[in-house]
């Protein structure tokens, strides 16, 4: 029995035993460890996995990191906490009570994923081989202070089960989010190895690219930015003050650095920041007229947010967030519509749209042409939101539904991955911070803030360009 069937059996075995060590001791791995490193396995604490990943006759002090039996973190090799090109996650384990992953101040689980190479030779019964043309077994980056890379022929089997044969583990990824939440090839079968609880590298504290729309809200100068649409996420929202009551909130990548940050429009004065923190605005300029509705979008696809003011149904656009005359003017929608913007077709640039009742009228062109899409989603009275929920480069749609009698309490977000009719694919309750308690209201990552005259908190979406595991995206 080989391939996926064997991996399924192994994964089932993991699921039946919460201890990573107990699972290993019930497989051929333990026997392999006793053959390859008998003294280390019998006399030293740790796992068979660690014993197999012995120093392998490297010219390092036996106390060096390269000899501790574990594989190096991927960020040491590439600078990013992600599986490198031509590797796949082959399995995962967790540690309990990690100080690197806290929820409400309490230590939580931390998850480690093995990234395995492409094999260059046949696999044994375990679906893995040490043979690969991608890398040679060595201390990562040739440094004895780093753990090994590309040495261990092992896979837990909870991930990438459709791939029958894989090469050795190149490196490890670490996350505070359960692997099955972001990688559909991973199962929930659990393995635990608390020996790795304190494994860490400084590179894990550096931002790691992460895209995708995330929930946010603005209420009378108080911003709340969420780190996930996962109700089980340990990433608590962060809150800070920027702006004041009566401002219309906006979010965009004002300087082209890949990070979407906050701003407010006060009358026709735009006040924008380059970081999601309290402080004075880095940009302060006038564009449009008081009473206009501000919209944000990357109109020319250059990676930097432009701005717009919608006056009735007449759109005035600039490709940069600065003062000046509108570079593009056209009419779209009707007076009274809620203007929105998004990359509806995945072209890399945003087009206009309006929300009318429960209908969405969207265009891929910055012209007065009729809408390319016209469909219903949500209910009359819902607040429209736009975001790239699944990081595929195409804007999805959503609504925030304030179901409760007291409209200053959490709202239900209902999202679709594409700009199309159909049932909600993601539902999420999101609580925003207010001056007096909890409340929420949406606006748009590329789109509208609170409409003039509204008394409700404003929901928004934002797109985090960086993320430190266990901490909120910034």
N, C-alpha and C positions, 0 to 999 in steps of 0.2 A: 504494500500500500504506500503510495507516494503522493506528492503534490497536495492539492487543496484538501483531499479527504484526510490525509495525515495531519495537516495543519488544523483542520476542524477538530480532530480528536485532541490535539495538543491544546488548542484553545479551550475546549470543553474541560480538560483537566485543570487548566488554570482557573477557570470559573468556579470549579468545585473546591478550590483551596485558595484562601486569601493570601497565604504566605508565598512569596516568590521563592524562598529557600525550599519550602516543602515541595513545591512543584518541581524544582530542579532535581531534588533528591529522588524523585520518582521517575526520572527519565534517564536515558543513556548518558546524559551530560555528566552526571556524577561519576560514572565509570570513566568517561574520557578525562575528567579532571584528575582522577587518581592515577591514570596512566601518564599524563603529561606533566603533572606537577604534584606528585604524591605528598611530599613533605609540606609544601605550602598549604595544600588543601586540608591535611590532617592537623597540622600544628598551628595554623593561623586562623583567626576568626575571619568570616567572610562567606562568600558563596562559591559554588563551583564555577559560576560565570567568571568571578574574579580570578580564580585559580587558573583557569584556561588562559586568561589574558595575562600570563606571567610576563616577566621581563624579557623572555625569549632571547637571552644572551646578549642583550643590548649593553653597551659599555656605559652604564650609568650606576651610580650608587644605588644600593638596594632600597634605600629610603626615598629615592627620587619619585616624583609623580609618575614617571613613565613605568614604574615597577609596581604601582599599587593595584594593578589588575583590572582597572576600568578603562573605558574608552573616552577620549577627549571630547569636549563640547564642540559642536560645529562652528560656533562663533570664533573659536580660536583659529580655525582653518580659513574661514571665509569672511569673518567679521559680522556674519548674520546668524541669528538663532533660527535657522531653517535648514532643512535637508538640502545638501548641495545638488547641483545638476547631475543627472544620471545616478541618483540614489533614490531609494524609496523607504518610507517608514515600514519596518518589518514587524514591529511589536513595541510594547510599552510596559512600563511598570511605574509604580508610584511609591512615594514615601508619605507617611502620615505626620501631621503636626509640624509642618515646615514653616519656619519664620519668614521664608521668602514668599509665601503665599498666604496672606492673611485676609480674613473676612470679618468685618466688624471688630477688628483688633485681635481676633483669635487665630492662631496658626491653623492652616488647613492643608489639604493634600497638594503635593507637587508631583507632576508627571514628567517622566523621561521617555523619549522615543529614540529607538535605534534606527539610524539611517544606513541601509545596507547597499553595497555596490552591485553593479551588473556583473554576473559571473562570467568567467571565461572557460570554465570546465564543468563537468557533470557534478550534480549534487548527490549527496547521500540521502538516507531516509528522512533526515530532518529538514530537507528542502533548503540546504545552505552549503556552500563550499568556500574554502579560503582562496580559491583561484579567481583572480580578477586581473584585468589589464589596466584598471583605473588607477591603482596606487599600490605601493609596497608597504608591508608591515613595518612600522617604525614609530619612534616617538614623534608626536605631532610637531610639524615644523622643524624636525631634527633636534628638538630641545628636550633634554632629559627632565626638565621641570614640568613638561607637559605630559599628559597621559598618552597612551598609545592610540594610533589611528590605523584602520585597515588591517587589523590583526585577528579579530575574533570572528570565527565562523559559528554564528549562533543567531537564532531568531525565536522570539516568543510565539509568533504566529497569529497575534490578534489583528495585524494590519496586512494589507496587500496579499490576502490569501489566494487571490486569483493568479498570483505569480508563483509558479511551482518551485522555481530555483532562484536563489539569490546568492550574491557574494558576501564577503565579510562586512562587519559593521565598520563604516568609515568614521562616524562620529555620532554624537548624541544631541538631541534637541530637548529643551526643558520648557515647561509651560505650567501655568496655574489653571488652565482650562482643560477639562477632560478631553483626551484625544478624539474620541468619537464625536465630539461636538463640532470639530472643524475638519476632520478627515473622515469621509464616509467609508473608507476602506477599513477603518479600525472598528473592532467590536468592543463591547463593555466588559469582556472577560478580564478579571483583575489579577495582577501580580504585584507583590509588595516586597521591597527591599529597603528597609530603613537604614541600612549601612550607608546609603548614598544621601542621607538627609542633608548633610552639610556640604555636599559637592557644589562648588560655585566657581565662577570665573568673572573677573572684572568686565569682560566683554558682554556678559549677560546684563550688565547695568546700562549698556549703551542702547539707544533706540534701535528697534528692529522694524523694518518696513511692514506696514500692515494697512490695508485699505479696506473700504467698505463703509457704508453709511451706518451711523450710530445715533442713538437718541440724544436729544438735547432739549433744553427749555430755557426760556427767559421770562422773568417775572419782576417787573419794577426795579430793574437794575441788577438783579441776581441771576447769574447763569448757573445751570446745572448740566454737566456733560456726562453722559453715560458711557460705559466701556463695553457694553454688550447688549444684544437682544436676547440673551440667554437668561431665563429666570433663575437658573442655578449658578450663575457666574459669581465668582468671589470678588470680582472687580467692582468695588463700590463707586457710585458716581462721585465726581468732584464738583465743588461749588465755589464760586468766587463772584466778586462784584465788579461790574463794568457797565457804565451807563446809568440811567435813572428812569423813574416812572415816566411813561409817555413816549419813550424812545421806541423806535421800530428796530428789532434785532436783525442782523444779517451775519452770515458766515461765509468765508471764502479764503482762497489761497492768494493773499494780496501781493506777495513778493515772489511767487513762483518757486518756493522751496519745497513744495509738496505737502505742506502742512496747512490745513484749514483752520483758521482762527476767527475770533469773534469781532464784531463791530456793531455799531448802532447808527441809525439815521435819525437826526433830531431836526425836524422841519425839512430843510434841504441841505443840512450839514452832515457830512459823513465823518464818523469818528471810528477809526479802525486800529486794531492791535495785531502785532506779528506773533503774539504768544497768547495762549489761553490762560491768562492770569489777570489779576487786578493791576491797575496802573494807568498812566496817561496814554492817550492814543499816539501811535506812531504816525498816523495819517489823519489830517484834519483839513477838509476841503468842502467846497460847495458844488453841488451838481443837482440840477432839477429845480423844482419849485415846491414850496410847502404844500402838502396835500397829495403830492405824487406818492405812488406806492413803489418802494425800492425792490428790485430783483437783482440777483447775482447769478452770473454764469460765465463759463469759459467760451466766449462767443467765437473765437478764432482758433481754438484748439491748441494754443501754445502752452498750456499748463498753468496759466495765470488767470485768476478770476477777473472778469470785467464786471461792469455795473450797468444798471438800467434804472430808469424811472418811467413808470407807466402812468399816464395822465388820461383818465377815461379809458379809452382802448388804444391809445397812441403810445407806442414804445419808443423811448429815446435811449440808445445804447452807446457805451464807450468800452473799448477793449482793455482799458486799464482803469484801476481804481484811483482816479485822480481828477482834478478839475479840468474843465474844458467844454467845448461844444460836443454835442452828440455826433458820433461818426456814422451812425445808422439810425434811421427813423422809419417806422412803418406802423400800420394799424393791424391789430389782431385781437379777436374776441369782441366782447360787448362791454359797454359801461356797466359796472357792477360785478363783473366777473372777478375771480381771484386769480391774479397772474402768477404763473409758476415757470420754471425752466428746468431742462434736463437734457441729457444725451440719450434721446429716445431710440436711436438706431445704432449706437455704438461707434459713431464716426469719429469720436474724440472731441467734438465741439457740441455745445449746448444749443438747443432750439427753444422757442417760446411755447407756452401752453397756457390754458386757462382752465379753471375749475368752476363749473356752473351747476349749482344744485348737487347732483351726484354724477354729473357727466364731465368727462375729461376730453378736451379738444387740444390736440397737440400738433406741432409742426416741426419739421426738420430744417426749415429755411427761415432766415431772418428777413422775411418779406411779408407782404400783405396777402399772400396766397391763402386759399382755404386750408383748414386743418387737414393733415394727412391721416390723422386718427381721431375718431369720435366714438366714445364708448362710455358705458356706465360702470362705476365701481364705488361701493360704499353707499351711504344714506345721505339724504338731504340734511344739512346741519353738521356733517362731519368736517373736520379741518384737513385739507390736503397736505401731504408731505411728499418729498421726492428724495431718493437716495439710491446709491449703488449697493444694495443690501448684500449681494453675494460676490462682490469684487470682480465682476466679469466685464467691466468697462461700459456697461449699459445701465441707464437709470431705470430703477423700478419705481413704483408708485405706492402710496399708502394713505391711510386716513387715521386721524386720531378721533376717537369717539368718546365723548364725555357722557358716560352712561348714568352717573350717579346724580342724585338730586342736588347735592352740594357740589358745585362745579369747581371747587378749589381743592379737590382730592385727586388721586391718581387717575389717569386716563388710559384707555385701552388703545394700543396701536395695532392696526391691521394692515399688513404689508403684502405686496406682490412683487416678485422678482423682476418682472418686466412691465412695460407700459401696455397693459392689455386687460380685458375683462376676465373675470373668473373669481374663484374663492380666494380668500386671504391665505397666503402660504406661511406667514409668520404672524403670531399674535403675542403681544407683550404689554405688561403694565409698567409704566415708568413714572416715578415720583420725582417731582422737581422741588427744589428748595425755594421757599418764599420768605418774605419778611416775617410772617406770622405763623408759619407751619409748613405744610406740604401742599403742593399743587403742581399742575403741569399744563403745558400747552405747547403745540408744535409750530414750527416755521420751516424753512427750507434750506438745505445745504446749498443748493443752487436755486434760490427762490425767495419767496416773500417772507417778511417778518410779520409782526402783528399788524392787522389792518387798522387804519386810523379809526378811533372811536371805540375800539373793542375794549371790554373790561376784563377779558380773560387772559391768563398767562399764555404765552406763545410757545407752541412746540416747534422745534427745528430738528434738522438732521445735520450732523457734521461728519467729516471723513478724517479719521485719525491717520496720520502718515507715519506715526512711530508708536512703539509699544514696548515697554519693559516688562518682562514676565512678572506677574504678581502685582503690578502697579497699573494705574489707569493710563490709557493712551494719552499722549500729549500733543 
